[in-house]
Amino acid sequence: MENYIFLKIEKKLKSKRISNGSIQNITFKKHIKRVYISDSFCKVLIYDSKGEECLDYFVMNSVVKSLDVSGDNKIIMGLKNGEVKIKYYGTATKHEQSIIKAHCMGNINDIVYIPEKKILTVGDDNKLLLFNLLSKKCQSSGNVNIITYNNLIYIKFMRS
């Protein structure tokens, strides 16, 4: 079931096969009425807000593990190889730009766009990194440790 997305339409839950690979990330952006889905075949699919119609897709050179979208149609992606790429979507060229090698060891597990031209990433290396998109430099970093005890999750952040 890892390659299906479940859609709640008219108070009924429906399933729809959207990829032959496993789903890596689903991001819904209400302000631009799009659903962004990445799969294990390095494909990023762009669906309408109801998840019914695939509007477009593109293929990357590595699996997209996480993504976020800025207000000006930049798709910011964290790749399996630890790299951050920006895809300028909605322009005539739809070009992409590799901006930083964020995490040295493994995946970028989550990425968040911050409107002040910054991104926050967390990776397999347990590092939380804050980058300035204009200077392409890390502004702040720290380590994240997750501990489970009695069915509760504790997150400990230590600034480095």
PyMOL commands that set and color helices and strands:
alter all, ss='L'
color gray80, all
select helices_A, chain A and resi 30-32
alter helices_A, ss='H'
color red, helices_A
select strands_A, chain A and resi 4-9+12-17+23-29+34-39+43-48+54-59+64-69+74-79+83-88+96-101+108-114+118-123+127-132+137-149+152-159
alter strands_A, ss='S'
color yellow, strands_A
deselect
rebuild
show_as cartoon
